[in-house]
């Protein structure tokens, strides 16, 4: 019996024996898919009918494992949530891995298992995968690309063009948890913050909500990079309308607020990986919120603002009744220095 | 601690204090101009919406209290030249995008991959310890009285370990002498000053007594929560209303009368005061810190290729200098939001999160452009 090497080596990417071993011993046991053959160039999938949506995304998070998740879970949830935001039931997934020479196989196994369990919880099937290895120093551990195929739910029409003044904006959860969890978990970061990433699939919650609320849901966005402020700004400019948020109604956890304050960051611009912004008809706000309540992945569903006539501005009304503009995010989130 | 902080950001209390302030401002019956000296206050007054709510009655002007913003072009170019050299350069994140004459730290990082963003000066020492081959680690030290003690403490430890592969480029500045210069400027016309809470925590309230005596205007030290921001205004309005000129402390939970002598002590063992350039203020006597002779081995200044880097002029039309003296608002600058924005900043006030231009760009862009 050949002992499994502990680290990823260049040979794991050579397409030969080592690659096959990696697939047979690490990927296939996790995903359990008969499609994952080392020899076929493409995988057949069942006949597709109806309307489908496709979404692709690449995940390069550092560190690969963080409180509340890892790059594998993120790679599934990220693409699943992109499909969910478009009202499509995620069905098939492909994954491409870029592994850095020297990566711990144990870590890779944890990441792959986490991917597999996240996908199977939503009934998503991994139908094709690819692995490449780059030399040490040419990558950072493990990068994953996922492409998802999702089937559009019948009778659902999600279109920014349906947004009109009066519509309500709902957020499904606490804001900024993922960004803060990853930022403060990086090596050498001088203090720890008791917060875990919100990384979660929101498909089950979306499915129930769309069945309950149907036509009242007009548009959804997955506010990842750039946070809810950037996502709302993009929606506002696209329509165009203005969006007015009531700051006191936006759910932010105390540790996230305090740490953001200390670092000179605004939680509204921090990344989320388990949050959806939902634009609904003005009469449907509270109904949709109660449909979302206590669903898996939904942490704090709330109406956080409303749509008014305008040309693309997003404003937050503060507790003192003042307003501040929320523009597109620009540059790195920078810590303050004094 | 949580209880205390929650109390200082209580929305109901905030609304009632605000109503009182609006009443007092109305009773005074003329528009007032206060300066918030500190960049963190600039950001906080905008972030809470207070600048916007008070605009008609109380005009808030930013001051010279953002360390990135007041660093002059020559020092920026020297730091960029250091980053282009054959060593690892550590910087606080705010400096990354500040434009020099030809480059920026971010561009140098893309070119060499040897520029690191750090959160604490301690990280630079840890990096130096990790380089047993003696590779040099340069810490770009930018900040006020508040940052200097931490840098000093790191240098004292480096000296004790004889770890001379750590070098510090001091662009440290002292706010107090600069404030004195500013207040002597006859063109600066203010009704009151909101003094920086963090700097005051180090220096103490008493160190600011000169404001009342020399400038003849009331001043107040305060913190950064909503209630702190409101209390400062309330206190200034009371003093203006009574014609009182004094320096009051409304940040008692952090600022003592005599400040923090231990922090000042550690700084003075490592650094000494020197005359330096400030953006907007020119040469300020005693307005900067340089390493003492005993720490010369840790000084990164000799590593700057001096013949290549002179004292450049600020970018044409950029009004960061006027803005730092409270003589202009970001909207008065022709570059603001037209040519200068956070992705392509012309001057440093658009880069630092505490810079007035960056704050106005984020929170008041429309009204600054059209108001």
Interface residues (C-beta under 8 A of the other chain):
Chain A: X188 X189 X190 X248 X254 X258 X261 X264 X266 X313 X316 X317 X318 X319 X320 X321 X322 X323 X324 X325 X326 X327 X330 X331 X332 X334 X335 X336 X337 X338
Chain B: X2 X5 X11 X14 X15 X18 X39 X40 X43 X46 X47 X48 X49 X50 X51 X52 X53 X67 X68 X92 X93 X94 X95 X96 X97 X117 X118 X119 X120 X122 X123 X126 X142 X143 X144 X146 X147 X198 X224 X226 X341 X342 X343 X352 X353 X354 X361 X362 X363 X364 X365 X366
